[in-house]
């Protein structure tokens, strides 16, 4: 294993020290491993908290800042944060308008966020609402979930709900934006290689050079099937067609089309994939309103990508275009 690390046991703590040095506009609670906006809590604003296992950067800590999250909890690699972390994050962003928890549908995340919300409610009476993302069409249940996994839609949801909160909308409206985004988005991913968890020191699974995994999860969970490596145009069809068949995307105001890298895929290949995705969408009568291409929700060093489509209306497009300033996503400022 070749990694730019010191000790596998210290990867998360060391990375958070580096993040603090690189982004002084953030405030990092190293004891609880929580990344905060530097100005949190903001009085009268709904606080947004997310988090999960590390190894998916820039998700979630890289999306803390103006227009997105107010705090993010960092668990060990591919391991849920604990309730005490989530409670510290929730309390730390409570500006009196309530807190929204954005939770990917993984058993540990869901359970621990629920426990944290109960702790905070009992201690301070803060109103906490949770929205769980479950957009992966690859499998109904997996090693880590009951029901569909939360994947690429989570990035879009954090941006859109974050913009709604930044506008001063109340908790009920911010939560409704989040629920709408989750209901109207679908994702599918694929892998060309496994990833290597530092503590394990070896690839999570074996994938021969001439094969790829279709429907893979962000922790390396197996997906729908293994097939022979194919040209990008065929891979795009394998990813987009199941998404299109799961939700009606044609007509209306169009979609946000998001091609996401899993950590080991260069941007030149992601743009190539985006071109192929748009070809499939055009053939299917789907209009692209906005796009996002890059590695935003990764799986350490896994080579591969995912495709997310989100149905949007005028309000969601305006929220997407609203200014955002975070380490991982920024425009309009």
HELIX and SHEET records of a PDB file:
HELIX    1   1 UNK A    8  UNK A   10  5                                   3    
HELIX    2   2 UNK A   11  UNK A   22  1                                  12    
HELIX    3   3 UNK A   61  UNK A   63  5                                   3    
HELIX    4   4 UNK A   83  UNK A   92  1                                  10    
HELIX    5   5 UNK A  107  UNK A  124  1                                  18    
HELIX    6   6 UNK A  153  UNK A  166  1                                  14    
HELIX    7   7 UNK A  171  UNK A  183  1                                  13    
HELIX    8   8 UNK A  232  UNK A  246  1                                  15    
HELIX    9   9 UNK A  267  UNK A  283  1                                  17    
HELIX   10  10 UNK A  314  UNK A  321  1                                   8    
SHEET    1   A 6 UNK A  26  UNK A  29  0                                        
SHEET    2   A 6 UNK A  34  UNK A  37 -1                                        
SHEET    3   A 6 UNK A  71  UNK A  77 -1                                        
SHEET    4   A 6 UNK A  47  UNK A  54  1                                        
SHEET    5   A 6 UNK A  99  UNK A 104  1                                        
SHEET    6   A 6 UNK A 128  UNK A 133  1                                        
SHEET    1   B 3 UNK A  65  UNK A  66  0                                        
SHEET    2   B 3 UNK A 324  UNK A 326 -1                                        
SHEET    3   B 3 UNK A 330  UNK A 331 -1                                        
SHEET    1   C 6 UNK A 225  UNK A 228  0                                        
SHEET    2   C 6 UNK A 211  UNK A 214 -1                                        
SHEET    3   C 6 UNK A 185  UNK A 191 -1                                        
SHEET    4   C 6 UNK A 304  UNK A 311 -1                                        
SHEET    5   C 6 UNK A 255  UNK A 261 -1                                        
SHEET    6   C 6 UNK A 288  UNK A 294  1                                        
END                                                                             
